[in-house]
Amino acid sequence: MAGKKRTAGGADQAGSTPATRALTAAGVAYTLRSYEHDPRATSYGLEAAEALGAEPERVFKTLLVDVGSTRSELAVGVVPVTGMLDLKAIAAALGAKRAVLAEAAAAERSSGYVVGGISPLGQKTRLRTVLDETAMLFDTILVSGGRRGLDVELAPDDLVRLLGATYADIAR
């Protein structure tokens, strides 16, 4: 499906999620990209890239990690769907001793989204976020729009600015 360009005017009801509302409230230009999600899909990001006809290197997945040493402390890593999150690298980028992937239930509770539809934008709890530096290679990237079958395309610098995120080499 072709994307719909949105600005401060907002997403239509079909695309309204906390992520799109956050983008609209910030006045950031983005393109809403939707597709029919296949419930049998096991790689949500690669499914999105294929369904949207986007280069997989431009489609990024959102992963929550726990970087706490004595108690849970969640953070967000955003990496291309073609790779994996390097746990040592994200720990270093966040100044932590270690990082482990967060349990799915903890990620859903913290973000307010379901696995496969976790957006870095509009999460219930704002977490420290790191975007893989390869995002800077592109004018725009795609990230989850807040549900399976919905992505938003936006400039990586806008994503970093909105989240107070940083760029780092966190993918392998």
Contact map, one row per residue, 1 for C-alpha under 8 A:
1110000000000000000000000000000011100000000000000001000000000000000000000000000000000000000000000000000000000000000000000000000000000000000000000000000000000000000000000000
1111000000000000000000000000000011000000000000000000000000000000000000000000000000000000000000000000000000000000000000000000000000000000000000000000000000000000000000000000
1111100000000000000000000000001111000000000000000000000000000000000000000000000000000000000000000000000000000000000000000000000000000000000000000000000000000000000000000000
0111110000000000000000000000001110000000000000000000000000000000000000000000000000000000000000000000000000000000000000000000000000000000000000000000000000000000000000000000
0011111000000000000000000000111100000000000000000000000000000000000000000000000000000000000000000000000000000000000000000000000000000000000000000000000000000000000000000000
0001111111100000000000010000111100000000000000000000000000000000000000000000000000000000000000000000000000000000000000000000000000000000000000000000000000000000000000000000
0000111111000000000000110011110000000000000000000000000000000000000000000000000000000000000000000000000000000000000000000000000000000000000000000000000000000000000000000000
0000011111000000000000111111100000000000000000000000000000000000000000000000000000000000000000000000000000000000000000000000000000000000000000000000000000000000000000000000
0000011111100000000000010000000000000000000000000000000000000000000000000000000000000000000000000000000000000000000000000000000000000000000000000000000000000000000000000000
0000011111110000000110011000000000000000000000000000000000000000000000000000000000000000000000000000000000000000000000000000000000000000000000000000000000000000000000000000
0000010011111111000110010000000100000000000000000000000000000000000000000000000000000000000000000000000000000000000000000000000000000000000000000000000000000000000000000000
0000000001111111000000000000000000000000000000000000000000000000000000000000000000000000000000000000000000000000000000000000000000000000000000000000000000000000000000000000
0000000000111111000000000000000000000000000000000000000000000000000000000000000000000000000000000000000000000000000000000000000000000000000000000000000000000000000000000000
0000000000111111000000000000000000000000000000000000000000000000000000000000000000000000000000000000000000000000000000000000000000000000000000000000000000000000000000000000
0000000000111111100100000000000100000000000000000000000000000000000000000000000000000000000000000000000000000000000000000000000000000000000000000000010000000000000000000000
0000000000111111111110000000000000000000000000000000000000000000000000000000000000000000000000000000000000000000000000000000000000000000000000000000000000000000000000000000
0000000000000011111110000000000000000000000000000000000000000000000000000000000000000000000000000000000000000000000000000000000000000000000000001110000000000000000000000000
0000000000000001111111000000000000000000000000000000000000000000000000000000000000000000000000000000000000000000000000001110000000000000000000000100000000000000000000000000
0000000000000001111111100000000000000000000000000000000000000000000000000000000000000000000000000000000000000000000000111110000000000000000000001100000000000000000000000000
0000000001100011111111110000000000000000000000000000000000000000000000000000000000000000000000000000000000000000000000001100000000000000000000001100000100000000000000000000
0000000001100001111111111000000000000000000000000000000000000000000000000000000000000000000000000000000000000000000000000100000000000000000000000000000000000000000000000000
0000000000000000011111111100000000000000000000000000000000000000000000000000000000000000000000000000000000000000000000001100000000000000000000000000000000000000000000000000
0000001100000000001111111111110000000000000000000000000000000000000000000000000000000000000000000000000000000000000000001000000000000000000000000000000000000000000000000000
0000011111100000000111111111100000000000000000000000000000000000000000000000000000000000000000000000000000000000000000000000000000000000000000000000000000000000000000000000
0000000101000000000011111111000000000000000000000000000000000000000000000000000000000000000000000000000000000000000000000000000000000000000000000000000000000000000000000000
0000000100000000000001111111000000000000000000000000000000000000000000000000000000000000000000000000000000000000000000000000000000000000000000000000000000000000010000000000
0000001100000000000000111111100000000000000000000000000000000000000000000000000000000000000000000000000000000000000000000000000000000000000000000000000000000000000000000000
0000001100000000000000111111110000000000000000000000000000000000000000000000000000000000000000000000000000000000000000000000000000000000000000000000000000000100000000000000
0000111100000000000000110011111000000000000000000000000000000000000000000000000000000000000000000000000000000000000000000000000000000000000000000000000001000000000000000000
0000111000000000000000100001111100000000000000000000000000000000000000000000000000000000000000000000000000000000000000000000000000000000000000000000000111100000000000000000
0011110000000000000000000000111110000000000000000000000000000000000000000000000000000000000000000000000000000000000000000000000000000000000000000000000111000000000000000000
0011110000100010000000000000011111000000000000000000000000000000000000000000000000000000000000000000000000000000000000000000000000000000000000001000011110000000000000000000
1111000000000000000000000000001111100000000000000001000000000000000000000000000000000000000000000000000000000000000000000000000000000000000000000000011110000000000000000000
1110000000000000000000000000000111110000000000000001000000000000000000000000000000000000000000000000000000000000000000000000000000000000000000000000111000000000000000000000
1000000000000000000000000000000011111000000000010011000000000000000000000000000000000000000000000000000000000000000000000000000000000000000000000000110000000000000000000000
0000000000000000000000000000000001111100000000000010000000000000000000000000000000000000000000000000000000000000000000000000000000000000000000000000100000000000000000000000
0000000000000000000000000000000000111110100000100000000000000000000000000000000000000000000000000000000000000000000000000000000000000000000000000001100000000000000000000000
0000000000000000000000000000000000011111100000000000000000000000000000000000000000000000000000000000000000000000000000000000000000000000000000000000000000000000000000000000
0000000000000000000000000000000000001111100000000000000000000000000000000000000000000000000000000000000000000000000000000000000000000000000000000000000000000000000000000000
0000000000000000000000000000000000000111110000000000000000000000000000000000000000000000000000000000000000000000000000000000000000000000000000000000000000000000000000000000
0000000000000000000000000000000000001111111100100000000000000000000000000000000000000000000000000000000000000000000000000000000000000000000000000000000000000000000000000000
0000000000000000000000000000000000000001111100000000000000000000000000000000000000000000000000000000000000000000000000000000000000000000000000000000000000000000000000000000
0000000000000000000000000000000000000000111111100000000000000000000000000000000000000000000000000000000000000000000000000000000000000000000000000000000000000000000000000000
0000000000000000000000000000000000000000111111110000000000000000000000000000000000000000000000000000000000000000000100000000000000000000000000000001000000000000000000000000
0000000000000000000000000000000000000000001111111000000100111000000000000000000010000000000000000000000000000000000100000000000000000000000000000000000000000000000000000000
0000000000000000000000000000000000000000001111111100000100100000000000000000000011000000000000000000000000000000000000000000000000000000000000000000000000000000000000000000
0000000000000000000000000000000000001000101111111110000000000000000000000000000000000000000000000000000000000000000000000000000000000000000000000000000000000000000000000000
0000000000000000000000000000000000100000000111111111000000100000000000000000000000000000000000000000000000000000000000000000000000000000000000000000101000000000000000000000
0000000000000000000000000000000000000000000011111111111100100000000000000000000000000000000000000000000000000000000000000000000000000000000000000000000000000000000000000000
0000000000000000000000000000000000000000000001111111110100000000000000000000000000000000000000000000000000000000000000000000000000000000000000000000000000000000000000000000
0000000000000000000000000000000000110000000000111111110000000000000000000000000000000000000000000000000000000000000000000000000000000000000000000000000000000000000000000000
1000000000000000000000000000000011100000000000011111110000000000000000000000000000000000000000000000000000000000000000000000000000000000000000000000000000000000000000000000
0000000000000000000000000000000000000000000000001111111000000000000000000000000000000000000000000000000000000000000000000000000000000000000000000000000000000000000000000000
0000000000000000000000000000000000000000000000001111111101100000000000000000000000000000000000000000000000000000000000000000000000000000000000000000000000000000000000000000
0000000000000000000000000000000000000000000000001000111111100000000000000000000000000000000000000000000000000000000000000000000000000000000000000000000000000000000000000000
0000000000000000000000000000000000000000000011001100011111100000000000000000000111000000000000000000000000000000000000000000000000000000000000000000000000000000000000000000
0000000000000000000000000000000000000000000000000000001111110000000000000000000111000000000000000000000000000000000000000000000000000000000000000000000000000000000000000000
0000000000000000000000000000000000000000000000000000011111110000000000000000000100000000000000000000000000000000000000000000000000000010010111000000000000000000000000000000
0000000000000000000000000000000000000000000011011000011111111000000000000000000110000000000000000000000000000000000000000000000000000000000011100000000000000000000000000000
0000000000000000000000000000000000000000000010000000000011111100000000000000011110000000000000000000000000000000000000000000000000000000000011110000000000000000000000000000
0000000000000000000000000000000000000000000010000000000000111110000000000000011110000000000000000000000000000000000000000000000000000000000000110000000000000000000000000000
0000000000000000000000000000000000000000000000000000000000011111000000000001111000000000000000000000000000000000000001110000000000000000000000110000000000000000000000000000
0000000000000000000000000000000000000000000000000000000000001111100000000001110000001000000000000000100000000000000001000000000000000000000000000000000000000000000000000000
0000000000000000000000000000000000000000000000000000000000000111110000000111100000000000000000000000110000100000000000000000000000000000000000000000000000000000000000000000
0000000000000000000000000000000000000000000000000000000000000011111000000111100000000000000000000011110000000000000000000000000000000000000000000000000000000000000000000000
0000000000000000000000000000000000000000000000000000000000000001111100011110000000000000000000000011110000000000000000000000000000000000000000000000000000000000000000000000
0000000000000000000000000000000000000000000000000000000000000000111110011110000000000000001000011111000000000000000000000000000000000000000000000000000000000000000000000000
0000000000000000000000000000000000000000000000000000000000000000011111111100000000000000000000010110000000000000000000000000000000000000000000000000000000000000000000000000
0000000000000000000000000000000000000000000000000000000000000000001111110000000000000000000000011100000000000000000000000000000000000000000000000000000000000000000000000000
0000000000000000000000000000000000000000000000000000000000000000000111110000000000000000000000000000000000000000000000000000000000000000000000000000000000000000000000000000
0000000000000000000000000000000000000000000000000000000000000000000111111000000000000000000000000000000000000000000000000000000000000000000000000000000000000000000000000000
0000000000000000000000000000000000000000000000000000000000000000011111111100000000000000000000000000000000000000000000000000000000000000000000000000000000000000000000000000
0000000000000000000000000000000000000000000000000000000000000000011100111110000000000000000000000000000000000000000000000000000000000000000000000000000000000000000000000000
0000000000000000000000000000000000000000000000000000000000000001111100011111000000000000000000000000010000000000000000000000001100000000000000000000000000000000000000000000
0000000000000000000000000000000000000000000000000000000000000001111000001111100000000000000000000000000000000000000000000000001110000000000000000000000000000000000000000000
0000000000000000000000000000000000000000000000000000000000000111100000000111110000000000000000000000000000000000000000010000001111000000000000000000000000000000000000000000
0000000000000000000000000000000000000000000000000000000000000111100000000011111000001000010000000000000000000000000000000000000011110000000000000000000000000000000000000100
0000000000000000000000000000000000000000000000000000000000011110000000000001111100000000000000000000000000000000000000010000000011110000000000000000000000000000000000000000
0000000000000000000000000000000000000000000000000000000000011100000000000000111110111000000000000000000000000000000000000000000000110000000000000000000000000000000000000110
0000000000000000000000000000000000000000000000000000000111111000000000000000011111110000000000000000000000000000000000000000000000010100000000000000000000000000000000000010
0000000000000000000000000000000000000000000011000000000110111000000000000000001111110000000000000000000000000000000000000000000000000000000000000000000000000000000000000000
0000000000000000000000000000000000000000000001000000000110000000000000000000000111110000000000000000000000000000000000000000000000000000000000000000000000000000000000000000
0000000000000000000000000000000000000000000000000000000000000000000000000000001111111000000000000000000000000000000000000000000000000000000000000000000000000000000000000011
0000000000000000000000000000000000000000000000000000000000000000000000000000001111111100000000000000000000000000000000000000000000000000000000000000000000000000000000000011
0000000000000000000000000000000000000000000000000000000000000010000000000000101000111110010000000000000000000000000000000000000000000000000000000000000000000000000000000111
0000000000000000000000000000000000000000000000000000000000000000000000000000000000011111110000000000000000000000000000000000000000000000000000000000000000000000000000000111
0000000000000000000000000000000000000000000000000000000000000000000000000000000000001111111000000111100000000000000000000000000000000000000000000000000000000000000000000100
0000000000000000000000000000000000000000000000000000000000000000000000000000000000000111111100000110000000000000000000000000000000000000000000000000000000000000000000000000
0000000000000000000000000000000000000000000000000000000000000000000000000000000000000111111110000000000000000000000000000000000000000000000000000000000000000000000000001110
0000000000000000000000000000000000000000000000000000000000000000000000000000100000001111111111000010000000000000000000000000000001000000000000000000000000000000000000010100
0000000000000000000000000000000000000000000000000000000000000000001000000000000000000011111111111110000000000000000000000000000000000000000000000000000000000000000000000000
0000000000000000000000000000000000000000000000000000000000000000000000000000000000000001111111111100000000000000000000000000000000000000000000000000000000000000000000000000
0000000000000000000000000000000000000000000000000000000000000000000000000000000000000000111111110000000000000000000000000000000001000000000000000000000000000000000000010100
0000000000000000000000000000000000000000000000000000000000000000000000000000000000000000011111110000000000000000000000000000000101000000000000000000000000000000000000000000
0000000000000000000000000000000000000000000000000000000000000000000000000000000000000000001111111000000000000000000000000000000000000000000000000000000000000000000000000000
0000000000000000000000000000000000000000000000000000000000000000001110000000000000000000001111111110000000000000000000000000000000000000000000000000000000000000000000000000
0000000000000000000000000000000000000000000000000000000000000000001010000000000000000000001100111110000000000000000000000000000000000000000000000000000000000000000000000000
0000000000000000000000000000000000000000000000000000000000000000001110000000000000000011001100011111000000000000000000000000000000000000000000000000000000000000000000000000
0000000000000000000000000000000000000000000000000000000000000000111100000000000000000011011000011111100000000000000000000000000000000000000000000000000000000000000000000000
0000000000000000000000000000000000000000000000000000000000000000111000000000000000000010000000000111110000000000000000000000000000000000000000000000000000000000000000000000
0000000000000000000000000000000000000000000000000000000000000011110000000000000000000010000000000011111000000000000000000000000000000000000000000000000000000000000000000000
0000000000000000000000000000000000000000000000000000000000000001110000000100000000000000000000000001111101100000000000000000000000000000000000000000000000000000000000000000
0000000000000000000000000000000000000000000000000000000000000000000000000000000000000000000000000000111111100000000000000000000000000000000000000000000000000000000000000000
0000000000000000000000000000000000000000000000000000000000000000000000000000000000000000000000000000011111110000001000000000000000000000000000000000000000000000000000000000
0000000000000000000000000000000000000000000000000000000000000000000000000000000000000000000000000000001111111000000000000000000000000000000000000000000000000000000000000000
0000000000000000000000000000000000000000000000000000000000000000000000000000000000000000000000000000011111111100000000000000000000000000000000000000000000000000000000000000
0000000000000000000000000000000000000000000000000000000000000001000000000000000000000000000000000000011111111110001000000000000000000000000000000000000000000000000000000000
0000000000000000000000000000000000000000000000000000000000000000000000000000000000000000000000000000000111111111111001000000000000000000000000000000000000000000000000000000
0000000000000000000000000000000000000000000000000000000000000000000000000000000000000000000000000000000011111111100000000000000000000000000000000000000000000000000000000000
0000000000000000000000000000000000000000000000000000000000000000000000000000000000000000000000000000000001111111000000000011100000000000000000000000000000000000000000000000
0000000000000000000000000000000000000000000000000000000000000000000000000000000000000000000000000000000000111111100001100111100000000000000000000000000000000000000000000000
0000000000000000000000000000000000000000000000000000000000000000000000000000000000000000000000000000000000011111110001000011000000000000000000000000000000000000000000000000
0000000000000000000000000000000000000000000000000000000000000000000000000000000000000000000000000000000000011011111011100010000000000000000000000110000000000000000000000000
0000000000000000000000000000000000000000000000000000000000000000000000000000000000000000000000000000000000010001111111000000000000000000000000000010000000000000000000000000
0000000000000000000000000000000000000000000000000000000000000000000000000000000000000000000000000000000100110000111111000000000000000000000000000000000000000000000000000000
0000000000000000000000000000000000000000000110000000000000000000000000000000000000000000000000000000000000000000011111000000000000000000000000000011000000000000000000000000
0000000000000000000000000000000000000000000000000000000000000000000000000000000000000000000000000000000000000000111111100000000000000000000000011111110000000000000000000000
0000000000000000000000000000000000000000000000000000000000000110000000000000000000000000000000000000000000010011111111110000000000000000000000011110000000000000000000000000
0000000000000000001000000000000000000000000000000000000000000100000000000000000000000000000000000000000000000010100011111110000000000000000000111110000000000000000000000000
0000000000000000001000000000000000000000000000000000000000000100000000000001010000000000000000000000000000000000000001111110000010000000000000110000000000000000001000000000
0000000000000000011101100000000000000000000000000000000000000000000000000000000000000000000000000000000000000000000000111110000000000000000000001100000000000000001000000000
0000000000000000011111000000000000000000000000000000000000000000000000000000000000000000000000000000000000000010000000111111000000000000000000000000000000000000000000000000
0000000000000000011000000000000000000000000000000000000000000000000000000000000000000000000000000000000000000111100000111111110000000000000000000000000000000000000000000000
0000000000000000000000000000000000000000000000000000000000000000000000000000000000000000000000000000000000000111000000000111110000000000000000000000000000000000000000000000
0000000000000000000000000000000000000000000000000000000000000000000000000000000000000000000000000000000000000110000000000011111000000000000000000000000000000000000000000000
0000000000000000000000000000000000000000000000000000000000000000000000000000000000000000000000000000000000000000000000000011111100000000000000000000000000000000001000000000
0000000000000000000000000000000000000000000000000000000000000000000000000111000000000000000000000000000000000000000000000000111110000000000000000000000000000000000000000000
0000000000000000000000000000000000000000000000000000000000000000000000000111000000000000000001000000000000000000000000000000011111000000000000000000000000000000000110000000
0000000000000000000000000000000000000000000000000000000000000000000000000011110000000000000000000000000000000000000000010000001111100000000000000000000000000000001111000000
0000000000000000000000000000000000000000000000000000000000000000000000000001110000000000010011000000000000000000000000000000000111110000000000000000000000000000000011110100
0000000000000000000000000000000000000000000000000000000000000000000000000000111000000000000000000000000000000000000000000000000011111010000000000000000000000001000011110100
0000000000000000000000000000000000000000000000000000000000000000000000000000111100000000000000000000000000000000000000000000000001111110000000000000000000000000000000111110
0000000000000000000000000000000000000000000000000000000000000000000000000000000000000000000000000000000000000000000000000000000000111111100000000000000000000000000000111100
0000000000000000000000000000000000000000000000000000000000000000000000000000000100000000000000000000000000000000000000000000000000011111110000000000000000000000000000001000
0000000000000000000000000000000000000000000000000000000001000000000000000000000000000000000000000000000000000000000000000000000000111111110110000000000000010000000000000000
0000000000000000000000000000000000000000000000000000000000000000000000000000000000000000000000000000000000000000000000000000000000001111111000000000000000011000000000000000
0000000000000000000000000000000000000000000000000000000000000000000000000000000000000000000000000000000000000000000000000000000000001111111000000000000000000000000000000000
0000000000000000000000000000000000000000000000000000000001000000000000000000000000000000000000000000000000000000000000000000000000000111111110000000000000110000000000000000
0000000000000000000000000000000000000000000000000000000000000000000000000000000000000000000000000000000000000000000000000000000000000001111110000000000000110000000000000000
0000000000000000000000000000000000000000000000000000000001000000000000000000000000000000000000000000000000000000000000000000000000000010011111000000000011110000000000000000
0000000000000000000000000000000000000000000000000000000001110000000000000000000000000000000000000000000000000000000000000000000000000010011111100000000011110000000000000000
0000000000000000000000000000000000000000000000000000000001110000000000000000000000000000000000000000000000000000000000000000000000000000000111110000001111000000000000000000
0000000000000000000000000000000000000000000000000000000000111100000000000000000000000000000000000000000000000000000000110000000000000000000011111000001110000000000000000000
0000000000000000000000000000000000000000000000000000000000011100000000000000000000000000000000000000000000000000000011110000000000000000000001111111011100000000000000000000
0000000000000000101100000000000100000000000000000000000000000000000000000000000000000000000000000000000000000000000011101000000000000000000000111110011100000000000000000000
0000000000000000111100000000000000000000000000000000000000000000000000000000000000000000000000000000000000000000100011101000000000000000000000011111011000000000000000000000
0000000000000000100000000000000000000000000000000000000000000000000000000000000000000000000000000000000000000000110111100000000000000000000000011111111000000000000000000000
0000000000000000000000000000000000001000000100000000000000000000000000000000000000000000000000000000000000000000000110000000000000000000000000010111110000000000000000000000
0000000000000000000000000000000001111000000000010000000000000000000000000000000000000000000000000000000000000000000010000000000000000000000000000011111000000000000000000000
0000000000000010000000000000000111100000000000000000000000000000000000000000000000000000000000000000000000000000000010000000000000000000000000011111111100000000000000000000
0000000000000000000000000000000111000000000000010000000000000000000000000000000000000000000000000000000000000000000000000000000000000000000001111110111110000000000000000000
0000000000000000000100000000011110000000000000000000000000000000000000000000000000000000000000000000000000000000000000000000000000000000000001111000011111000000000000000000
0000000000000000000000000000011110000000000000000000000000000000000000000000000000000000000000000000000000000000000000000000000000000000000111100000001111100000000000000000
0000000000000000000000000000111000000000000000000000000000000000000000000000000000000000000000000000000000000000000000000000000000000000000111000000000111110110000000000000
0000000000000000000000000000010000000000000000000000000000000000000000000000000000000000000000000000000000000000000000000000000000000000011110000000000011111110000000000000
0000000000000000000000000000000000000000000000000000000000000000000000000000000000000000000000000000000000000000000000000000000000000011011110000000000001111111000000000000
0000000000000000000000000000000000000000000000000000000000000000000000000000000000000000000000000000000000000000000000000000000000000001000000000000000000111111100000000000
0000000000000000000000000001000000000000000000000000000000000000000000000000000000000000000000000000000000000000000000000000000000000000000000000000000001111111110000000000
0000000000000000000000000000000000000000000000000000000000000000000000000000000000000000000000000000000000000000000000000000000000000000000000000000000001111111111010000000
0000000000000000000000000000000000000000000000000000000000000000000000000000000000000000000000000000000000000000000000000000000000100000000000000000000000011111111111100000
0000000000000000000000000000000000000000000000000000000000000000000000000000000000000000000000000000000000000000000000000000000000000000000000000000000000001111111110000000
0000000000000000000000000100000000000000000000000000000000000000000000000000000000000000000000000000000000000000000000000000000000000000000000000000000000000111111110000000
0000000000000000000000000000000000000000000000000000000000000000000000000000000000000000000000000000000000000000000000011000010010000000000000000000000000000011111110000000
0000000000000000000000000000000000000000000000000000000000000000000000000000000000000000000000000000000000000000000000000000000110000000000000000000000000000001111111000000
0000000000000000000000000000000000000000000000000000000000000000000000000000000000000000000000000000000000000000000000000000000111100000000000000000000000000011111111100000
0000000000000000000000000000000000000000000000000000000000000000000000000000000000000000000000000000000000000000000000000000000011100000000000000000000000000001000111110000
0000000000000000000000000000000000000000000000000000000000000000000000000000000000000000000000000000000000000000000000000000000001111000000000000000000000000001000011111000
0000000000000000000000000000000000000000000000000000000000000000000000000000000000000000010010000000000000000000000000000000000001111000000000000000000000000000000001111100
0000000000000000000000000000000000000000000000000000000000000000000000000000000000000000100000000000000000000000000000000000000000011100000000000000000000000000000000111110
0000000000000000000000000000000000000000000000000000000000000000000000000000101000001110110010000000000000000000000000000000000001111000000000000000000000000000000000011111
0000000000000000000000000000000000000000000000000000000000000000000000000000001100111100100000000000000000000000000000000000000000010000000000000000000000000000000000001111
0000000000000000000000000000000000000000000000000000000000000000000000000000000000111100000000000000000000000000000000000000000000000000000000000000000000000000000000000111
